[in-house]
Amino acid sequence: MSLFSTLDFWSTQCGENEKFGFDSMVVADLEESGNDYIITGSFNGLLRVYQGNNKDADRSFKPSNLMIEMQLSNPIIQVFVGKLVSGTRALHIGVVQPACIRVYNLFSTPGSTDHGHQFDLKLMYEHSLRHTNFLVIHGPFGGVKGRDFICAVSLDGILTFFEQETFVFKTQLPSFLLPSPIVYVEETDMFVTSSADWCIEAYRYQDLVNTAKKKVVASWVYNLGENIQGIRVIQHHLQKETLILVLSEHNLVCFGAHGSVKFTKRLQYSPLCFYGYLNESNNDLMTLITSDGGVLYVYEAKKLVWSAKLPFIPVCLSRGSIYVNGSLVLLSERGDLQCCFLGTKPSLFVAPPLENSIISFKNMNSRLEKLQDEIKNFKSNADILSSTATEHELSLKITMQFSAKALNESQVILDLVPSRPLSNIHVTFEAPAPFDVHPKTYLFPSLCETIEIRTLIRPNDQKEIVPLSLDFYVVVCYSNNDTVRVIQRNKTIKPTFVLMPSLVSEDKCQFKISIEANKIPPLLTTIFQEFRDERWLESSCNDESVGLCLRYNSEIKCLVTLSKSQLGYNLTANSLPLIRLVLSLITWKCENMRNSSEKSTEKLSFCCKFLPKNELMECISRRVSTKNEIQELQLYLEKLSAQSRLIQRRLLIKLKDKTFSNITAIQTLYHNTYEKLTTTIRTIENKQKSLILYSCELQSVLDLIFSLISMNSPATQEKIIKFQNAVRLVDLNSDAQDWEISTVANITHLLRTKLACSDSDQNRIIPSADEIITDASILKNLMITAFERISDRFTHEEKSEKSRVVVPILEDDEYDEGSPRSDQPVKNEMDEFLLKHRLFKMTDDSLDEAAEEIFNL
């Protein structure tokens, strides 16, 4: 940071809400009287001419400094000054627009009153172009004396030459890809620019004229290796040489007229614009460079001699005689125009002397405790205070209307009621997949009264997805007195918007979950009361059986029936995510009935014969394999894109070649590559949709397992919540979030800490990322281990269906003093047998063999 800053003596604002670029300003002495003019042109099409009188003692801006202001129909991308009109050597103003070049003459009419002279711009001539302009250069091309010719450079590399009012010829630069700055060197009659491979190249004017006879070849080339910000040409009249200054992203390079490098200066900042000139006293090369941090650096050759802080970040920098000879002229992107000089009055901060007071440990300790109490109170009351403040400032009311005409469409009405004027209100709606919100966001610059917002919820084309929840979220952000506040509200979507009664065949349902209650549960007609309509009767729904399907996809169905003991429910479906949704709906309804009843009702305790672990493993395998396929397709797409670019480059070379050649083979190869590209892109899009579907299924199965475990084992709620947070999918629409890698790391950490069973768990090692992505068995094994340690009851019930444990000691699973343990030596054959069959399970077929062996012993 510089200690000094520039001091301005003349400044103004060029319009309001206008934008300016790097070539939007030029400083020149139009009348050759010693007073420079400032000409600006904005992207809004406004052309302005300013002049300051050096004889005036008051140097501040006055309205009379604005000579003229003209509105043009198209944006102005560049202004320049030169001898552009034939028959005269006077300077004229050139205006570059996207499709034309205009040349104006500034003339004045003497006034007869105190109002002074009247200025006007007269259009001398105009050139219309077929190619979109990038920039225009001018100069005495071909060694002409006393007048300047014009060269227009287009975005596609076409150079169009004009001898003032007359069109001359058109040519194209070789190896052109993107437009870059270009200058004309009068000493060697060359054009210097940057090529697509970041090389500085120089082309003679005569070579460009004779492109029809021979191929254009650069006169000299210098490999710069980075993109350039600008090029300037400086005439050294005493030494009779020309210097070419090139400003790149990290370097300042000075060339001679024939391509020799004079010096190179490495820059430790990001430059924006620069200006070069010769010092009048000693004719040394001076360079002014501005950085993106708003600092002006002054170099004498390659030595830094001064730096100063600028009031704004300029996009145009020049030097002229406006009130002060050698004053700096700056123009910002927003139109801040300023004439200034380098300041020599720094405002230095002098630190006050330190007070050497004696520190009391007791006083400092009491002060520290007081501050800690204040921090605790602030943290505990922060959420309450923020929520209370937002409720007083803005209240929300959410209403959902189900459309009878459009069955799969619901309207959300949001009422915003402010208590004071608010600004920058941003409203965002979020619905669970596969539902979309139209429109999703609303922006209001200010809010002073109640306003009503309407939006629609409808399913998208991924109708195989079952919603993970029925919560609809509304997030409102606004600012009040430069303080940003956020309000979040949720509204539960009606189940009838997602589900509807349907005929369900139990034979076509491959998934089944059975739950039992400790008392007679509510009837199905009571639980699904809102579904009782015409479809209810058509679907043969009653107190003991209810069939449901998704409203937007009738192929996904679920059947809910009462168990044979009348103390539970059986849920069968062709989709596990739908079972999870219906099960959550049943538990939510039962909980509401228990809370609304006057008498205390016991909570339903669920018992499930199995956990869907195999289905969970299949979901993990599908997601991992789909993600790997997407990565392989993306690599294949990169190869096809590189091949397509090579073919295009070869095809352009063939088209530019003067000799005739057959290009049928290249065209065929390009068409085949293009077809493979489009096919691969479509395949990737389909795979990404499948990845979203598999991610939703995986999260639904995880939620189902956690729900069953938490209902059956309430004592392990803390472990379940930590495990659930460790494996949750944060963003279902992202294919690059590396859920598998983070989940393996999280589960491994849990197995080391909260779920550790032995000292060997402390030595678990997290596999590498490549192994996790390619091998899904690593994640599966960790999942199974974690589930087994959380759900001991489920594990025991699942294993007891296939085998029984034979315990030939006590049924309460305790050892006597004399009974052998695994850590004690075996005393005799009986102890060896008991220990053997204590640690291993026996099937029913081996009971007789065990009894006979005991009898023999």
Residue pairs with C-beta under 8 A, 6 or more apart in sequence:
1 295
1 309
2 295
2 307
2 308
2 309
3 346
3 348
4 306
4 307
4 308
4 309
4 342
4 343
4 344
4 345
4 346
5 308
5 309
5 310
5 311
5 343
5 346
6 296
6 308
6 309
6 310
6 311
6 328
6 340
6 341
6 342
6 343
7 340
7 341
7 342
7 343
7 345
8 311
8 338
8 339
8 340
9 59
9 60
9 323
9 324
9 327
9 339
9 340
9 341
10 52
10 59
10 60
10 61
10 65
10 322
10 323
10 338
10 339
11 61
11 336
11 337
11 338
11 339
11 340
12 50
12 61
12 65
12 66
12 337
12 338
13 335
13 336
13 337
14 20
14 40
14 42
14 46
14 48
14 331
14 335
14 336
14 337
15 42
15 44
15 46
15 335
16 335
17 44
18 42
18 43
18 44
18 46
18 334
18 335
19 42
19 43
19 44
19 333
19 334
19 335
20 40
20 42
20 43
20 315
20 316
20 331
20 332
20 333
20 334
20 335
21 43
21 77
21 78
21 315
21 333
22 230
22 273
22 315
22 316
23 77
23 78
23 79
23 80
23 96
23 135
23 316
24 40
24 41
24 42
24 43
24 76
24 77
24 78
24 79
24 315
24 316
24 331
25 38
25 39
25 40
25 41
25 79
25 316
25 318
25 329
25 331
25 337
26 38
26 39
26 79
26 80
26 81
26 318
27 36
27 37
27 38
27 39
27 318
27 319
27 320
27 322
27 329
28 36
28 37
28 39
28 81
28 91
28 320
29 35
29 36
29 37
29 91
29 321
30 37
30 81
30 91
30 93
30 106
32 91
34 54
34 321
35 51
35 52
35 53
35 54
35 321
35 322
36 51
36 320
36 321
36 322
37 49
37 50
37 51
37 67
37 106
38 49
38 50
38 51
38 320
38 322
38 329
38 337
39 47
39 48
39 49
39 50
39 79
39 81
39 93
40 47
40 48
40 50
40 79
40 331
40 335
40 337
41 47
41 48
41 76
41 77
41 78
41 79
41 95
42 75
42 76
42 335
43 75
43 76
43 77
44 75
45 71
45 72
45 73
45 74
45 75
45 76
46 69
46 70
46 71
46 72
46 76
47 69
47 70
47 71
47 72
47 76
47 79
47 95
47 104
47 121
48 66
48 68
48 69
48 70
49 66
49 67
49 68
49 69
49 93
49 106
49 119
49 121
50 65
50 66
50 67
50 337
51 65
51 67
51 322
52 59
52 65
52 322
52 323
52 339
53 323
54 321
54 322
54 323
56 323
59 323
59 324
64 116
67 106
67 119
68 106
68 119
68 120
68 121
70 121
72 95
72 97
72 102
74 97
74 98
74 99
74 100
75 97
75 98
76 95
76 96
76 97
77 96
77 97
77 98
77 133
77 134
77 135
78 94
78 95
78 96
78 133
78 135
78 136
79 93
79 94
79 95
79 96
80 93
80 94
80 96
80 136
80 138
81 91
81 92
81 93
81 94
82 91
82 92
82 94
82 138
82 139
82 148
83 89
83 90
83 91
83 92
83 146
83 147
83 148
84 92
84 94
84 103
84 124
84 138
84 147
84 148
84 150
84 164
85 92
85 103
85 105
85 124
85 125
85 164
85 165
86 147
86 164
86 165
89 146
89 147
90 105
92 103
92 104
92 105
92 106
92 124
93 103
93 104
93 105
93 106
93 121
94 101
94 102
94 103
94 104
94 136
94 138
94 150
95 101
95 102
95 103
95 104
96 133
96 135
96 136
96 152
97 133
98 132
98 133
99 128
99 129
99 132
99 133
100 126
100 127
100 128
100 129
100 133
101 126
101 127
101 129
101 133
101 136
101 150
101 152
101 162
102 123
102 125
102 126
103 123
103 124
103 125
103 126
104 121
104 122
104 123
104 124
105 121
105 122
105 124
106 119
106 120
106 121
107 119
107 120
107 122
108 117
108 118
108 119
108 120
109 117
109 118
109 119
109 120
110 117
111 117
111 118
125 164
125 165
127 150
127 152
127 162
127 167
129 152
129 154
129 160
131 154
131 155
131 156
131 158
131 160
132 154
132 155
132 156
133 152
133 153
133 154
133 155
134 153
134 154
134 155
134 179
135 153
135 179
135 181
135 182
136 150
136 151
136 152
136 153
137 150
137 151
137 153
137 182
137 183
137 184
137 191
138 148
138 149
138 150
138 151
138 184
139 148
139 149
139 184
139 186
140 146
140 147
140 148
140 149
140 186
141 149
141 151
141 161
141 184
141 189
141 205
142 149
142 189
142 205
142 206
142 209
143 189
147 164
148 164
149 161
149 162
149 163
149 164
149 168
150 161
150 162
150 164
151 159
151 160
151 161
151 162
151 184
151 191
152 159
152 160
152 162
153 159
153 179
153 182
154 160
154 179
155 179
156 176
157 172
157 173
157 176
157 179
158 170
158 171
158 172
159 170
159 171
159 172
159 173
159 208
160 167
160 170
161 167
161 168
161 169
161 170
161 171
161 208
162 168
169 209
171 208
171 209
171 211
171 216
172 211
173 193
173 195
173 203
173 216
174 215
174 216
175 195
175 196
175 197
176 195
176 196
177 196
178 196
180 193
180 194
180 195
180 227
180 228
181 193
181 194
181 228
181 229
181 230
181 231
182 191
182 192
182 193
182 231
183 191
183 192
183 193
183 231
183 232
183 233
183 244
184 190
184 191
184 192
184 233
185 191
185 192
185 202
185 233
185 242
185 244
185 257
186 233
186 235
186 242
187 235
187 241
187 242
187 257
188 202
188 204
188 219
188 242
188 257
188 258
189 204
189 205
189 206
190 202
190 203
190 204
190 205
190 219
190 257
191 202
191 203
191 205
191 208
192 200
192 201
192 202
192 231
192 233
192 244
192 255
193 200
193 201
193 203
193 231
194 200
194 201
194 224
194 227
194 228
194 231
195 201
198 223
198 224
198 225
198 226
198 227
199 221
199 222
199 223
199 224
200 221
200 222
200 224
200 228
200 246
200 255
200 259
201 218
201 220
201 221
202 218
202 219
202 220
202 221
202 259
203 216
203 218
203 219
204 219
207 214
207 216
207 217
207 219
208 216
219 259
220 258
220 259
221 259
222 255
222 259
222 261
224 246
224 248
224 251
224 253
226 248
226 249
226 250
226 251
227 248
227 249
228 246
228 247
228 248
228 249
229 247
229 248
229 249
229 271
229 272
229 273
229 274
230 246
230 247
230 273
230 274
231 244
231 245
231 246
231 247
232 244
232 245
232 274
232 275
232 276
233 242
233 243
233 244
233 245
234 242
234 243
234 244
234 245
234 276
234 277
234 278
234 285
235 242
236 242
236 243
236 278
236 283
236 285
238 283
239 283
241 256
241 257
242 256
242 257
243 254
243 255
243 256
243 257
243 262
243 276
243 285
244 254
244 255
244 256
244 257
245 252
245 253
245 254
245 274
245 276
245 287
246 252
246 253
246 254
246 255
247 271
247 274
247 289
249 270
249 271
250 266
250 267
251 264
251 265
251 266
251 267
252 264
252 265
252 267
252 271
252 274
252 287
252 289
252 299
252 302
253 261
253 263
253 264
253 265
254 261
254 262
254 263
254 264
254 285
254 301
254 302
255 261
255 262
256 262
263 301
263 302
264 302
265 299
265 302
267 289
269 291
269 292
269 293
269 295
269 297
270 291
270 292
271 289
271 290
271 291
271 292
272 290
272 291
272 292
272 313
272 314
272 315
273 289
273 290
273 314
273 315
273 316
273 317
274 287
274 288
274 289
274 290
274 317
275 287
275 288
275 317
275 318
275 319
276 285
276 286
276 287
276 288
277 286
277 319
278 284
278 285
278 286
279 285
279 286
279 300
280 326
284 300
284 301
285 300
285 301
286 298
286 299
286 300
287 298
287 299
288 296
288 297
288 298
288 299
288 317
288 319
288 328
289 296
289 297
289 299
290 296
290 297
290 310
290 313
290 314
290 317
291 297
292 313
293 313
294 309
294 310
294 311
294 312
294 313
295 307
295 308
295 309
295 310
296 307
296 308
296 309
296 310
296 328
296 342
297 304
297 306
297 307
298 304
298 305
298 306
298 307
298 308
298 342
299 305
306 342
308 342
308 343
310 330
311 336
311 338
312 330
312 332
312 336
312 338
313 332
313 333
314 330
314 331
314 332
315 331
315 332
315 333
316 329
316 330
316 331
317 328
317 329
317 330
317 331
318 328
318 329
319 326
319 327
319 328
319 329
320 327
320 329
321 327
322 329
322 339
323 339
324 339
324 341
326 341
327 339
327 340
327 341
328 339
328 340
328 341
328 342
329 337
329 338
329 339
330 336
330 337
330 338
330 339
330 340
331 337
331 338
386 485
389 485
390 485
390 486
390 487
392 419
393 418
393 419
393 420
393 422
393 478
393 480
393 485
394 416
394 417
394 418
394 419
394 422
394 447
394 476
394 478
394 485
394 487
395 416
395 417
395 419
396 414
396 415
396 416
396 417
396 474
396 476
396 487
396 489
397 414
397 415
397 417
398 412
398 413
398 414
398 472
398 474
398 489
398 491
399 412
399 413
399 414
399 415
400 410
400 411
400 412
400 413
400 472
400 491
400 493
400 494
401 410
401 411
401 412
401 413
402 410
402 494
402 496
402 497
403 409
403 410
403 411
406 458
407 551
408 458
408 459
408 551
408 552
409 456
409 457
409 458
410 456
410 457
410 458
410 493
410 494
410 497
411 454
411 455
411 456
411 457
412 429
412 437
412 454
412 455
412 456
412 457
412 472
412 491
413 452
413 453
413 454
414 427
414 452
414 453
414 454
414 455
414 474
415 450
415 451
415 452
415 453
416 425
416 427
416 447
416 450
416 451
416 452
416 453
416 476
417 450
418 447
418 448
418 449
418 450
420 480
421 446
421 447
421 448
422 446
422 447
422 448
422 478
422 479
422 480
423 445
423 446
423 447
423 478
423 479
423 480
424 444
424 445
424 477
424 478
424 479
425 442
425 443
425 444
425 445
425 446
425 447
425 476
425 477
425 478
426 441
426 442
426 443
426 476
426 477
426 478
427 441
427 442
427 443
427 444
427 453
427 474
427 475
427 476
428 440
428 441
428 474
428 475
428 476
428 477
429 437
429 440
429 441
429 455
429 472
429 473
429 474
430 437
430 440
430 472
430 473
430 474
430 475
431 437
431 457
431 472
431 473
431 493
432 467
432 468
432 469
432 470
432 471
432 472
433 462
433 465
433 467
433 468
433 692
433 696
433 732
434 459
434 460
434 462
434 463
434 465
434 467
434 552
435 457
435 458
435 459
435 460
435 467
436 457
436 458
436 459
436 460
437 455
437 456
437 457
438 455
438 456
438 458
439 455
440 455
442 453
444 451
447 478
457 472
457 493
457 497
459 552
462 689
462 692
462 693
463 550
463 552
463 553
464 553
464 556
464 693
465 577
465 692
465 693
465 696
466 550
466 556
466 575
466 577
466 578
466 580
466 581
466 696
466 697
466 700
467 498
467 581
468 577
468 696
468 699
468 700
468 703
470 492
470 493
470 494
470 495
470 498
471 490
471 491
471 492
471 493
472 490
472 491
472 492
472 493
473 488
473 489
473 490
474 488
474 489
474 490
474 491
475 486
475 487
475 488
476 486
476 487
476 488
477 484
477 485
477 486
477 487
478 484
478 485
479 485
494 530
495 530
495 531
495 585
496 530
496 531
496 551
497 551
498 550
498 551
498 581
499 531
499 548
499 549
499 550
499 551
499 581
499 582
500 531
500 535
500 548
500 549
500 550
500 551
501 531
501 533
501 535
501 536
501 538
501 539
501 541
501 546
501 547
501 548
501 549
502 535
502 539
502 547
502 548
502 549
502 554
502 557
503 538
503 539
503 540
503 547
504 539
504 547
504 548
504 549
504 557
504 558
504 559
504 572
506 559
506 572
508 557
508 574
509 557
509 558
509 559
509 572
509 573
509 574
510 574
511 572
511 573
511 574
511 575
511 576
511 579
511 612
511 615
512 570
512 571
512 572
513 570
513 571
513 572
513 579
513 583
513 608
513 612
513 704
513 708
514 563
514 568
514 569
514 570
514 571
514 607
514 608
514 609
515 568
515 569
515 571
515 583
515 604
515 606
515 607
515 608
516 563
516 565
516 567
516 568
516 605
516 606
516 607
517 567
517 568
517 604
517 605
517 606
518 567
518 602
518 604
518 605
519 567
519 602
520 566
520 567
521 567
521 568
521 569
521 590
521 604
522 589
522 590
522 593
523 543
524 541
524 542
524 543
524 544
524 545
524 546
524 560
524 562
524 569
525 532
525 541
525 542
525 543
525 546
526 593
527 585
527 586
527 589
527 590
528 541
528 546
528 548
528 560
531 541
531 546
531 548
532 541
539 547
540 547
541 547
543 562
544 561
544 562
545 559
545 560
545 561
545 562
546 559
546 560
546 561
547 557
547 558
547 559
547 560
548 557
548 558
548 559
548 560
548 578
548 582
549 555
549 556
549 557
549 558
550 556
550 578
555 574
556 573
556 574
556 575
556 578
557 573
557 574
557 575
557 578
558 571
558 572
558 573
558 575
558 578
558 579
558 582
559 571
559 572
559 573
560 569
560 570
560 571
560 582
560 586
561 569
561 570
561 572
562 568
562 569
562 570
563 569
563 570
568 607
569 586
571 579
571 582
571 583
573 579
573 582
576 612
576 615
576 697
576 700
576 701
576 704
577 696
577 697
577 700
577 701
577 704
579 704
580 700
580 701
580 703
580 704
580 707
581 700
583 704
583 707
584 707
587 604
587 707
587 711
590 604
591 603
593 601
594 601
594 603
604 711
605 711
605 712
606 708
606 711
606 712
607 712
608 708
608 712
608 794
609 797
609 801
610 794
610 797
610 798
611 705
611 708
611 709
611 787
611 791
611 794
611 798
612 701
612 704
612 705
613 705
613 783
613 784
613 787
615 701
616 698
616 701
616 702
616 705
616 783
617 780
617 783
617 784
619 694
619 697
619 698
619 701
620 698
620 776
620 779
620 780
620 783
621 776
621 780
622 694
622 697
623 691
623 694
623 695
623 698
623 740
624 740
624 773
624 776
624 779
625 776
626 687
626 690
626 691
626 694
627 691
627 735
627 740
627 773
628 773
628 774
629 687
630 684
630 687
630 688
630 691
630 735
633 680
633 683
633 684
633 687
634 684
636 680
637 677
637 680
637 681
637 684
640 673
640 676
640 677
640 680
641 677
643 673
644 670
644 673
644 674
644 677
647 666
647 669
647 670
647 673
648 670
650 666
651 663
651 666
651 667
651 670
654 661
654 663
654 666
655 663
688 735
691 735
692 732
692 733
695 729
695 732
695 739
696 732
698 729
699 728
699 729
699 732
702 724
702 727
702 728
705 787
706 720
706 723
706 724
708 794
709 716
709 720
709 787
709 790
709 791
709 794
710 716
710 717
710 720
712 791
712 793
712 794
713 720
713 790
713 791
713 792
713 793
716 790
716 791
719 754
719 755
719 790
720 790
722 750
722 754
723 747
723 750
723 755
723 786
723 790
726 743
726 746
726 747
726 749
726 750
727 743
727 746
727 747
727 783
729 739
730 737
730 739
731 737
738 769
738 773
740 772
740 773
740 776
740 779
741 769
741 772
741 773
743 779
744 766
744 767
744 772
744 778
744 779
744 782
745 766
747 782
747 783
747 786
748 764
748 766
748 782
750 786
751 761
751 764
751 782
751 785
751 786
751 789
752 761
752 762
752 764
755 761
755 786
755 789
755 790
756 762
757 789
767 778
771 778
772 778
772 779
787 794
787 795
788 795
799 841
803 841
803 842
803 843
804 841
804 842
804 843
804 844
805 841
805 842
806 837
806 841
806 842
806 847
806 850
807 813
807 838
808 834
808 837
808 838
808 854
809 815
809 816
809 819
809 834
809 838
810 816
815 821
819 831
819 834
820 826
820 827
820 831
820 832
820 834
820 835
821 835
822 835
822 839
826 832
826 835
829 857
830 857
833 853
833 854
833 857
837 850
842 850
